[in-house]
Amino acid sequence: MPGTQPSRLIRLQPIDDVAIAATDIAVGGQVDAGDGPFTARNDIGRGHKIALRDLRPGVPVLRYGQVIGFAGRDIAAGEHVHLHNLEYREFQRDYEFAVDARIEELLDESERASFDGYLRSDGKVGTRNYLGVLTSVNCSATAAKQIAARMRYSGVLDDYEHVDGVVALTHGTGCGLAPDGEGIDVLRRVMRGYLTHPNFAGFVVLGLGCEDNQIAALTKDVPIRADVPVFASTIQEIGGTKKTVAAGVARLTEMLPVADQARRTRVSASTLILGTNCGGSDSYSGLTANPALGNAVDRLVRNGGTGIVGETPEIYGTEHMLVRRAASEKVGRKLLERIDWWRDYTAKNGGSMDNNPSPGNKAGGLTTILEKSLGAVAKGGTTTLADVVEYAEPVTSPGFVFMDTPGYDPVSVTGIVAGGANMVCFTTGRGSAFGCAPVPSLKLATNTPLYEHMSDDMDINAGGIADGTTTVEELGEQIFQRVLAVASGEPTKSEAMEYGEEEFVPWHIGTVM
């Protein structure tokens, strides 16, 4: 209609070939990305891409100032750009190691932020205080869940206000795999990471008895804190499921008074290890929640803390950007080694790295893995890449660290927590339901409609960035302050919903025999 204002588009870089629709746009509607109004040639959903100029077949298409794919046919300005006309192709990346690395300027100790955490005897700091039931094999999972449920619902925990609960850490493997090799090594690395995690004050480690993942081998030489009681046994040794459940409940009940003696004390933010993850991403993820979370990671790094980014398949196509930020060529090459491993892994299984975007990602406006990765990598902020570690490997370097994990959310975060993360921030554009007991997880919605629609699940609305009511820097500060509050004991939405137990999912690699 005459006089109608053009619909707003979000364009990140002047050289971008596409912009993002801030609202639904009807065919024939007027749109403007800053260079003057033009006409939409198709209906374009909120969060989807519109071409800003005519594009010939085969030319690279830019968003974020980077390649997100290639025109599959002629694309006219004003046309919807998505699966029907944007293709994934490999392209040449220049690997310039450590050219953007810098020595981070850390705040003085007296200026650093702080929070109230559990200072443990080994110097690590917990953000929660749990008892755990850890299974060596799937065959002991039912008994473990019954032990945790009886503790949880019997009312016994009501007398111990400084114990956050009992969590059963069960999984689907532990037997039917080679007794040596990558598969069992990864499983044990996860379990050892949880056994030494500062958010635990005691454990029952439960097996069946005849499994490949024997408890003795699992716990051998593990530096469990001296003040963490551990009861390790098997169903076969105790004499069956009923006796095992009773024994587990009895041992955990004995641990409660000791665990309850823990008290929070003021500690530096440098003791925070923040794990980051994104799930159910949409086109707004790389505009709002992920860059704001990256800004919070930058703030944590300046305070001497650590931020972890994982999901290797979801940074594919941006690795050349990360190696520029690597602290050294050695660190950069560690990342490229993991990328090569994933190329080989997907090829052996008849897949492609572009298989990663899910139907939900695509419905939210994402088209290729290149586009998804450019948004996902923003969670790492802008500081130097201090280290690259393998799945569930202990994270010992402060600063920004990359961990090699799959893109599947529970598997990824399980490895990150095993590596030592005592806080998690999880961004979502489609509405992922997630938690990761024993570690609190803040949920960040990428857009305001999602935040309002799933208000019981979302802790922070990042949609204000797209709405124009806040900035990345302002939201980054808000996220950082919320991380400190949650680390100090403020509950998250996922904790209130009792998420986290079923989300313990170690990465299963190797043959099931």
Backbone torsions as a table, in degrees:
resi	resn	phi	psi	omega
1	MET	NA	145.1	179.0
2	PRO	-58.7	136.0	178.9
3	GLY	88.1	-7.3	179.4
4	THR	-67.6	134.3	178.8
5	GLN	-72.8	140.8	178.1
6	PRO	-62.4	144.3	176.1
7	SER	-66.7	145.8	-175.7
8	ARG	-82.3	137.9	174.9
9	LEU	-116.2	153.5	177.4
10	ILE	-110.5	113.8	-178.6
11	ARG	-120.2	123.9	-171.9
12	LEU	-87.7	-38.5	-177.0
13	GLN	-131.9	144.1	179.6
14	PRO	-57.9	-28.5	-177.4
15	ILE	-85.1	-3.1	-177.9
16	ASP	-63.2	141.5	177.7
17	ASP	-89.6	-14.2	-177.9
18	VAL	-133.0	157.4	171.5
19	ALA	-129.8	168.1	-177.2
20	ILE	-107.4	134.2	178.8
21	ALA	-72.9	123.0	178.5
22	ALA	-76.8	-20.6	175.8
23	THR	-143.1	169.4	173.8
24	ASP	-61.1	138.2	-179.6
25	ILE	-122.8	128.8	178.6
26	ALA	-87.5	150.6	177.3
27	VAL	-55.0	134.9	-178.1
28	GLY	88.8	-6.7	179.8
29	GLY	-72.1	151.9	178.1
30	GLN	-85.5	133.6	179.8
31	VAL	-130.2	157.8	-178.3
32	ASP	-150.5	122.1	177.9
33	ALA	-103.5	13.1	178.1
34	GLY	113.2	-12.1	-179.0
35	ASP	-104.8	8.7	-176.0
36	GLY	112.7	153.8	-175.3
37	PRO	-71.8	149.9	171.1
38	PHE	-148.6	177.4	-168.7
39	THR	-104.7	134.6	174.4
40	ALA	-74.5	130.2	-177.9
41	ARG	-89.4	-11.7	179.9
42	ASN	-141.0	166.4	165.3
43	ASP	-68.3	131.8	-177.2
44	ILE	-129.7	119.5	-177.5
45	GLY	-74.0	154.5	176.3
46	ARG	-53.7	130.5	-179.7
47	GLY	90.4	-8.1	-179.5
48	HIS	-91.7	168.0	-171.9
49	LYS	-96.3	144.6	173.9
50	ILE	-127.1	138.7	179.8
51	ALA	-72.7	134.8	180.0
52	LEU	-95.1	-12.9	-179.9
53	ARG	-153.8	164.6	176.3
54	ASP	-68.0	137.8	-178.3
55	LEU	-127.3	130.5	179.8
56	ARG	-83.6	156.3	177.6
57	PRO	-58.1	134.1	175.8
58	GLY	90.6	-9.7	-178.6
59	VAL	-79.6	145.6	175.8
60	PRO	-66.4	141.7	179.4
61	VAL	-108.8	129.4	-173.3
62	LEU	-105.6	135.7	165.1
63	ARG	-139.9	149.2	-171.4
64	TYR	61.0	13.7	-173.7
65	GLY	75.0	12.8	-176.7
66	GLN	-130.1	163.4	-178.6
67	VAL	-74.0	124.5	174.5
68	ILE	-110.6	-3.8	-179.7
69	GLY	159.1	-168.3	-176.3
70	PHE	-133.0	141.5	179.5
71	ALA	-61.0	124.7	-179.7
72	GLY	-83.8	-15.2	178.0
73	ARG	-160.4	-176.2	174.7
74	ASP	-62.8	130.8	177.5
75	ILE	-123.9	125.4	-178.6
76	ALA	-92.9	150.3	174.4
77	ALA	-55.8	134.6	-177.8
78	GLY	93.0	-3.4	-177.4
79	GLU	-90.1	147.4	174.4
80	HIS	-64.8	130.2	179.1
81	VAL	-111.5	116.2	-177.6
82	HIS	-161.2	-150.2	-171.5
83	LEU	-59.4	-29.1	-174.5
84	HIS	-77.8	-17.1	-175.8
85	ASN	-141.5	5.8	176.7
86	LEU	-121.4	125.1	-174.7
87	GLU	-112.4	148.5	170.7
88	TYR	-85.8	131.6	171.7
89	ARG	-143.8	152.6	172.5
90	GLU	-71.7	151.6	177.5
91	PHE	-145.5	159.0	-176.5
92	GLN	-71.7	127.6	175.2
93	ARG	-113.5	139.2	176.4
94	ASP	-95.7	122.9	-177.8
95	TYR	-100.4	100.2	179.2
96	GLU	-107.0	101.8	-170.3
97	PHE	-73.6	128.5	167.9
98	ALA	62.0	17.4	-177.2
99	VAL	-70.7	-23.5	178.8
100	ASP	-106.5	8.7	179.2
101	ALA	-67.5	148.1	178.2
102	ARG	-148.6	158.8	173.3
103	ILE	-81.9	118.7	-175.4
104	GLU	-68.5	138.1	176.5
105	GLU	-88.0	104.1	-177.4
106	LEU	-88.1	148.7	174.5
107	LEU	-68.3	148.5	173.3
108	ASP	-62.0	152.8	-179.0
109	GLU	-51.5	-40.8	-176.4
110	SER	-69.0	-18.4	-177.4
111	GLU	-99.9	-7.1	-173.5
112	ARG	-74.8	147.8	175.2
113	ALA	-66.5	164.1	-179.6
114	SER	-143.8	168.6	176.8
115	PHE	-152.0	171.9	179.9
116	ASP	-98.8	107.0	-178.6
117	GLY	-128.1	174.3	178.6
118	TYR	-92.6	104.6	178.5
119	LEU	-77.9	115.7	-174.5
120	ARG	-92.3	167.2	-174.6
121	SER	-66.1	-21.0	179.2
122	ASP	-94.0	6.5	178.9
123	GLY	92.3	-13.4	177.0
124	LYS	-74.9	163.4	-177.8
125	VAL	-125.3	128.3	177.1
126	GLY	-94.5	151.2	174.6
127	THR	-105.9	-12.1	175.2
128	ARG	-141.9	169.1	-175.8
129	ASN	-134.1	92.1	-173.4
130	TYR	-113.2	158.2	161.6
131	LEU	-105.0	144.9	-175.7
132	GLY	-124.9	151.1	170.9
133	VAL	-119.5	106.3	-173.2
134	LEU	-107.1	126.4	-177.7
135	THR	-98.2	140.7	176.5
136	SER	-83.4	-19.1	-173.0
137	VAL	-153.6	155.4	178.7
138	ASN	-59.9	-27.9	-176.8
139	CYS	-64.3	-18.5	178.5
140	SER	-104.7	9.8	-175.5
141	ALA	-68.1	-42.5	-178.1
142	THR	-62.1	-45.4	178.8
143	ALA	-62.2	-41.1	180.0
144	ALA	-62.9	-42.9	179.5
145	LYS	-65.5	-36.4	178.1
146	GLN	-67.4	-37.7	177.5
147	ILE	-61.8	-49.6	-178.5
148	ALA	-63.9	-40.8	-179.0
149	ALA	-65.1	-40.1	179.5
150	ARG	-65.8	-39.0	177.0
151	MET	-66.1	-40.3	-174.0
152	ARG	-71.1	-39.1	-171.8
153	TYR	-105.5	1.1	179.2
154	SER	-80.1	-18.2	-177.3
155	GLY	93.4	-5.7	-177.0
156	VAL	-64.8	-30.6	-179.0
157	LEU	-70.3	-18.1	-178.8
158	ASP	-62.1	-23.3	-178.2
159	ASP	-86.6	-0.2	-175.5
160	TYR	-130.0	84.0	-171.8
161	GLU	-68.9	-17.1	-178.0
162	HIS	-96.5	7.3	173.9
163	VAL	-108.7	123.2	-174.9
164	ASP	-78.2	-17.9	178.1
165	GLY	149.6	-174.4	176.6
166	VAL	-122.2	127.5	-178.0
167	VAL	-120.6	132.9	176.0
168	ALA	-91.8	122.5	-179.8
169	LEU	-105.7	92.2	-176.7
170	THR	-113.2	163.4	-177.2
171	HIS	-155.8	176.4	-172.3
172	GLY	-102.9	17.8	-176.9
173	THR	-137.6	-152.8	-177.8
174	GLY	107.1	-11.2	175.9
175	CYS	-150.9	169.8	-177.1
176	GLY	70.5	24.7	178.1
177	LEU	-136.9	162.2	-177.8
178	ALA	-60.1	136.9	-178.9
179	PRO	-68.9	-13.3	174.8
180	ASP	-134.3	151.6	177.3
181	GLY	123.7	-176.3	-171.2
182	GLU	-62.7	-40.3	-176.4
183	GLY	-58.9	-53.0	-178.2
184	ILE	-74.9	-28.4	176.8
185	ASP	-63.0	-43.9	-179.8
186	VAL	-65.1	-44.5	179.1
187	LEU	-59.1	-46.5	-178.6
188	ARG	-68.5	-33.1	178.0
189	ARG	-63.6	-40.3	176.6
190	VAL	-61.9	-49.8	-174.6
191	MET	-65.8	-37.9	177.7
192	ARG	-67.5	-34.8	176.7
193	GLY	-63.3	-36.6	177.5
194	TYR	-74.8	-37.2	179.2
195	LEU	-63.5	-26.4	-179.0
196	THR	-105.8	10.2	-175.9
197	HIS	-75.7	137.1	-176.5
198	PRO	-70.0	-8.1	178.1
199	ASN	-85.1	2.7	177.7
200	PHE	-112.6	144.3	178.3
201	ALA	-118.5	1.0	178.6
202	GLY	176.6	157.8	-175.3
203	PHE	-142.9	145.2	155.6
204	VAL	-107.4	122.7	176.0
205	VAL	-105.8	118.7	-168.2
206	LEU	-123.9	127.6	174.7
207	GLY	-120.4	-179.9	171.0
208	LEU	-87.9	-48.5	177.4
209	GLY	136.3	-32.1	-174.4
210	CYS	-112.9	10.8	-173.1
211	GLU	-77.5	164.9	175.7
212	ASP	-65.5	-40.2	-177.1
213	ASN	-84.0	74.0	-177.6
214	GLN	-66.1	140.0	-177.5
215	ILE	-60.2	-38.8	-178.3
216	ALA	-60.8	-41.8	179.0
217	ALA	-72.6	-36.4	-179.9
218	LEU	-62.6	-43.6	-173.1
219	THR	-93.9	-2.1	-177.0
220	LYS	-62.5	126.7	175.3
221	ASP	61.8	21.0	176.6
222	VAL	-81.8	126.5	-176.4
223	PRO	-78.3	63.7	177.6
224	ILE	-68.9	137.4	-178.9
225	ARG	-56.9	143.6	-178.2
226	ALA	-62.8	-26.6	-177.7
227	ASP	-92.9	11.6	177.9
228	VAL	-105.7	106.8	177.4
229	PRO	-70.2	138.1	179.5
230	VAL	-131.0	122.8	172.6
231	PHE	-106.9	114.8	-178.0
232	ALA	-117.6	127.2	178.6
233	SER	-162.3	-178.0	-178.8
234	THR	-129.8	158.1	178.7
235	ILE	-62.5	-38.8	-179.6
236	GLN	-67.9	-37.7	179.9
237	GLU	-69.5	-40.8	-177.3
238	ILE	-74.3	-33.8	177.0
239	GLY	116.5	32.5	174.9
240	GLY	114.3	171.1	-173.3
241	THR	-65.7	-47.0	-176.4
242	LYS	-60.7	-45.6	179.5
243	LYS	-67.0	-34.6	180.0
244	THR	-65.8	-44.6	179.0
245	VAL	-61.4	-44.2	179.6
246	ALA	-62.9	-41.9	-179.9
247	ALA	-66.1	-41.4	179.5
248	GLY	-63.8	-43.6	178.5
249	VAL	-62.6	-42.0	-179.0
250	ALA	-63.6	-43.0	-178.3
251	ARG	-69.3	-40.6	178.2
252	LEU	-66.3	-37.3	177.2
253	THR	-62.3	-36.5	176.3
254	GLU	-67.0	-32.0	-178.7
255	MET	-75.7	-24.0	-172.3
256	LEU	-56.1	-48.4	-177.9
257	PRO	-60.8	-36.2	179.0
258	VAL	-70.6	-45.6	179.6
259	ALA	-61.8	-33.8	-177.3
260	ASP	-71.2	-12.7	178.7
261	GLN	-75.6	-14.1	-179.9
262	ALA	-64.9	140.7	178.4
263	ARG	-134.1	145.6	176.8
264	ARG	-73.3	145.4	176.7
265	THR	-138.7	156.4	-177.1
266	ARG	-72.2	125.6	-178.4
267	VAL	-134.9	161.9	-178.5
268	SER	-73.8	147.7	174.6
269	ALA	-63.3	-13.9	177.1
270	SER	-64.2	-17.1	179.4
271	THR	-87.4	-1.4	178.1
272	LEU	-82.6	133.3	171.9
273	ILE	-119.0	104.6	-173.2
274	LEU	-96.1	116.0	173.5
275	GLY	-87.0	139.4	178.1
276	THR	-121.0	148.3	178.8
277	ASN	-157.0	152.9	173.5
278	CYS	-128.3	141.0	-179.7
279	GLY	-144.2	144.8	-175.8
280	GLY	59.1	48.1	-176.5
281	SER	-70.6	154.1	172.5
282	ASP	-133.9	-174.0	-176.2
283	SER	-67.1	-21.1	178.1
284	TYR	-79.8	-16.8	-175.9
285	SER	-54.7	-44.5	-178.4
286	GLY	-80.7	-3.6	179.0
287	LEU	-101.6	-31.1	-169.2
288	THR	-122.3	-81.8	-170.3
289	ALA	-63.3	-43.9	-175.9
290	ASN	-68.2	-48.1	176.3
291	PRO	-65.6	-32.8	176.7
292	ALA	-67.3	-40.2	175.5
293	LEU	-65.0	-39.3	175.7
294	GLY	-60.0	-37.6	176.4
295	ASN	-64.1	-39.3	176.8
296	ALA	-65.8	-37.8	176.0
297	VAL	-62.1	-43.0	177.0
298	ASP	-57.2	-42.4	179.9
299	ARG	-64.9	-41.2	178.7
300	LEU	-64.6	-42.0	178.8
301	VAL	-60.8	-41.3	178.2
302	ARG	-63.8	-24.5	176.9
303	ASN	-88.9	8.3	177.7
304	GLY	87.8	5.3	-178.2
305	GLY	-88.4	-169.6	-173.5
306	THR	-130.2	136.6	173.3
307	GLY	-123.1	130.2	-177.9
308	ILE	-110.7	131.6	169.8
309	VAL	-115.8	137.7	177.7
310	GLY	-125.3	-146.4	176.8
311	GLU	62.0	64.8	-177.3
312	THR	-53.2	-42.5	178.6
313	PRO	-63.1	-16.8	-176.5
314	GLU	-103.3	12.6	165.8
315	ILE	-120.0	6.5	-179.4
316	TYR	-62.7	131.2	-176.7
317	GLY	96.6	-8.8	176.1
318	THR	-117.3	3.7	-175.4
319	GLU	-62.1	-28.9	177.9
320	HIS	-66.6	-28.3	176.8
321	MET	-73.7	-37.2	-178.8
322	LEU	-72.4	-39.0	-178.2
323	VAL	-67.4	-22.7	174.0
324	ARG	-64.5	-31.6	-178.6
325	ARG	-91.7	-1.7	-177.2
326	ALA	-63.8	144.4	-179.2
327	ALA	-63.8	-26.0	-179.4
328	SER	-157.4	167.4	175.7
329	GLU	-62.4	-35.1	178.9
330	LYS	-59.2	-45.2	178.7
331	VAL	-64.4	-43.2	179.4
332	GLY	-61.4	-40.8	-179.3
333	ARG	-70.1	-29.5	174.8
334	LYS	-61.2	-39.1	177.7
335	LEU	-66.4	-44.4	-178.9
336	LEU	-66.1	-30.8	175.2
337	GLU	-63.1	-39.4	178.6
338	ARG	-70.4	-37.0	176.0
339	ILE	-61.1	-44.4	178.4
340	ASP	-62.3	-39.1	177.8
341	TRP	-59.6	-42.7	-178.7
342	TRP	-69.4	-36.5	175.7
343	ARG	-59.6	-45.6	-179.9
344	ASP	-66.1	-42.3	-178.0
345	TYR	-61.3	-46.6	-179.4
346	THR	-70.0	-36.0	179.4
347	ALA	-65.2	-40.8	179.2
348	LYS	-62.9	-29.6	-178.6
349	ASN	-98.9	15.1	174.9
350	GLY	69.6	25.8	-177.7
351	GLY	-112.8	-171.8	178.7
352	SER	-140.1	150.8	175.8
353	MET	-62.2	-22.3	179.0
354	ASP	-81.3	-1.4	175.3
355	ASN	-71.8	-11.5	-171.8
356	ASN	-64.7	-49.4	-177.6
357	PRO	-54.4	127.5	-176.9
358	SER	-85.4	169.0	174.8
359	PRO	-55.5	-36.8	178.2
360	GLY	-67.4	-40.3	176.1
361	ASN	-58.0	-44.3	-176.3
362	LYS	-70.1	-38.2	176.3
363	ALA	-63.8	-27.6	178.5
364	GLY	-84.8	4.5	173.8
365	GLY	108.9	-9.9	178.1
366	LEU	-80.0	147.3	-174.5
367	THR	-119.5	-51.7	-176.1
368	THR	-121.7	165.2	175.7
369	ILE	-63.7	-30.0	179.1
370	LEU	-62.7	-43.9	178.8
371	GLU	-67.5	-43.5	179.6
372	LYS	-61.9	-41.7	-178.0
373	SER	-65.6	-38.1	-179.7
374	LEU	-63.3	-30.8	174.7
375	GLY	-78.8	-40.5	-176.1
376	ALA	-66.4	-38.7	-175.2
377	VAL	-66.6	-17.8	-179.4
378	ALA	-64.0	-18.7	178.6
379	LYS	-63.0	-22.0	-178.5
380	GLY	-83.2	1.4	177.6
381	GLY	67.7	-145.3	-172.0
382	THR	-127.6	1.4	-174.2
383	THR	-82.3	175.2	-177.7
384	THR	-65.9	139.0	174.9
385	LEU	-75.9	104.8	-171.9
386	ALA	-77.3	-33.4	-176.0
387	ASP	-162.7	161.1	172.5
388	VAL	-127.6	126.0	-177.4
389	VAL	-123.9	158.2	177.4
390	GLU	-80.9	171.4	-175.6
391	TYR	-55.7	126.3	176.5
392	ALA	65.7	9.5	177.2
393	GLU	-72.9	140.0	179.5
394	PRO	-57.1	131.6	177.2
395	VAL	-90.4	117.9	-176.2
396	THR	-117.4	-14.7	-179.5
397	SER	-90.0	128.3	171.1
398	PRO	-70.1	163.0	179.9
399	GLY	101.4	-161.1	-179.7
400	PHE	-84.4	122.5	-177.2
401	VAL	-126.4	140.1	174.6
402	PHE	-105.2	131.5	174.9
403	MET	-112.9	135.0	178.6
404	ASP	-75.6	104.8	177.4
405	THR	-134.0	159.6	171.0
406	PRO	-68.7	168.4	177.5
407	GLY	-79.6	-13.7	-178.6
408	TYR	-68.6	119.4	-165.6
409	ASP	-53.6	-54.6	-177.0
410	PRO	-64.1	-34.6	178.2
411	VAL	-68.0	-42.2	-179.5
412	SER	-62.2	-51.3	-175.4
413	VAL	-69.4	-33.2	175.5
414	THR	-56.5	-43.8	178.5
415	GLY	-67.4	-39.1	-179.2
416	ILE	-65.8	-41.8	177.3
417	VAL	-66.6	-41.5	176.8
418	ALA	-59.9	-31.2	178.0
419	GLY	-73.7	-9.2	174.5
420	GLY	122.2	-0.3	-179.4
421	ALA	-60.1	128.9	176.4
422	ASN	-109.2	5.2	171.4
423	MET	-147.8	149.5	176.7
424	VAL	-133.8	139.2	168.0
425	CYS	-117.8	130.5	-173.1
426	PHE	-125.5	118.5	-179.9
427	THR	-98.9	145.5	179.5
428	THR	-151.9	140.9	177.7
429	GLY	-108.1	-21.8	-178.5
430	ARG	-102.0	-19.9	177.5
431	GLY	111.2	52.2	177.3
432	SER	-67.4	138.4	174.9
433	ALA	-99.5	117.3	-170.4
434	PHE	-157.4	148.2	169.3
435	GLY	-157.1	168.7	-174.2
436	CYS	-148.4	56.6	176.1
437	ALA	-51.0	135.9	16.9
438	PRO	-94.2	14.2	-174.9
439	VAL	-108.9	130.2	179.1
440	PRO	-67.4	142.9	-177.6
441	SER	-126.1	118.8	174.6
442	LEU	-84.6	131.0	180.0
443	LYS	-101.7	128.0	-178.8
444	LEU	-114.6	116.9	176.4
445	ALA	-83.1	135.3	-176.2
446	THR	-80.2	-17.1	-176.2
447	ASN	-143.7	151.9	-174.8
448	THR	-64.3	-42.8	178.2
449	PRO	-57.6	-39.7	177.7
450	LEU	-65.3	-45.6	-179.6
451	TYR	-57.6	-42.5	-179.1
452	GLU	-73.7	-34.6	-177.8
453	HIS	-73.7	-35.2	-178.3
454	MET	-119.6	50.3	-173.9
455	SER	-63.9	-24.8	179.4
456	ASP	-75.0	-14.9	-177.1
457	ASP	-108.3	-19.7	-171.9
458	MET	-103.4	132.6	-179.8
459	ASP	-91.6	-35.8	-173.6
460	ILE	-135.8	136.6	175.8
461	ASN	-98.4	113.3	175.8
462	ALA	-92.0	0.4	-176.4
463	GLY	-66.3	-17.3	178.9
464	GLY	-60.1	-25.1	177.8
465	ILE	-65.2	-45.9	177.6
466	ALA	-70.5	-32.1	-179.5
467	ASP	-75.9	-14.5	-179.9
468	GLY	85.2	14.9	-178.7
469	THR	-99.1	-8.6	177.3
470	THR	-152.2	173.4	-179.5
471	THR	-117.9	167.2	176.5
472	VAL	-59.0	-42.4	-178.2
473	GLU	-66.2	-42.6	179.7
474	GLU	-64.8	-43.9	-180.0
475	LEU	-70.1	-34.8	176.9
476	GLY	-58.7	-42.5	177.3
477	GLU	-65.3	-40.5	178.6
478	GLN	-62.3	-43.7	179.1
479	ILE	-62.9	-44.2	-179.4
480	PHE	-60.0	-45.0	179.0
481	GLN	-65.8	-36.0	178.5
482	ARG	-69.1	-37.0	175.7
483	VAL	-58.7	-45.1	179.2
484	LEU	-62.5	-40.4	-179.7
485	ALA	-66.5	-42.8	179.5
486	VAL	-68.8	-39.7	176.3
487	ALA	-60.4	-27.2	179.3
488	SER	-84.2	-3.9	175.9
489	GLY	124.9	-9.9	178.8
490	GLU	-62.8	128.3	-176.4
491	PRO	-73.9	151.7	175.7
492	THR	-100.3	167.5	179.6
493	LYS	-62.7	-39.9	-178.3
494	SER	-68.1	-32.8	175.9
495	GLU	-67.5	-40.5	178.2
496	ALA	-62.1	-31.6	179.2
497	MET	-88.4	2.3	178.5
498	GLU	61.9	36.5	171.1
499	TYR	-77.7	155.8	169.2
500	GLY	130.8	-30.5	-177.0
501	GLU	-73.7	-47.6	-179.2
502	GLU	-72.4	-13.2	-177.7
503	GLU	-88.4	4.6	170.9
504	PHE	-80.1	103.3	-174.4
505	VAL	-137.5	89.2	176.7
506	PRO	-61.0	147.1	179.4
507	TRP	-69.1	121.7	178.3
508	HIS	-95.6	111.3	178.6
509	ILE	-115.8	136.4	173.8
510	GLY	111.0	-179.5	-174.4
511	THR	-83.0	137.1	170.6
512	VAL	-93.8	122.3	-173.3
513	MET	-109.1	NA	NA
